[in-house]
Amino acid sequence: MKTDISDATTAETDSSITSDTIFELLLEEQRRYALYYLSGNLGAVSLADLVERIADREGRSTRERIERITAEFHHNHLQKLIDADVLRYDADAGTVERRAAASALDPYLELAFVNDL
């Protein structure tokens, strides 16, 4: 039996994000959750609030945990998300905002966080 895939599209045709970039962005749990959290918010969110949400998800939000996650997010995740054009960061305001290209990640994020819906 042959399946008709003539109407099927790939992530590469739907947006400027390649499949490799999608999988790279979604590889790390903190990036996945940040993208998922931002997908449910309109407009900019303070980076401090985002880090607190990540800390809450990982366990108790102690000061040390928040500081560790803040440093980790800045050094490991923020620039990668900016470079992929899925996130905008305003250093002066201390906010992050999801960009339109991030919508290509939504189907994968919904699968990753199906229990949170």
Stockholm file with secondary structure:
# STOCKHOLM 1.0

chainA/1-117         MKTDISDATTAETDSSITSDTIFELLLEEQRRYALYYLSGNLGAVSLADLVERIADREGRSTRERIERITAEFHHNHLQKLIDADVLRYDADAGTVERRAAASALDPYLELAFVNDL
#=GR chainA/1-117 SS CCCCCTTCCCHHHHSSCCHHHHHHHTSSHHHHHHHHHHHTCCSCEEHHHHHHHHHHHHSCCCHHHHHHHHHHIIIIIIHHHHHTTSEEEETTTTEEEECGGGGGGHHHHHHHTGGGC
#=GC SS_cons         CCCCCTTCCCHHHHSSCCHHHHHHHTSSHHHHHHHHHHHTCCSCEEHHHHHHHHHHHHSCCCHHHHHHHHHHIIIIIIHHHHHTTSEEEETTTTEEEECGGGGGGHHHHHHHTGGGC
//
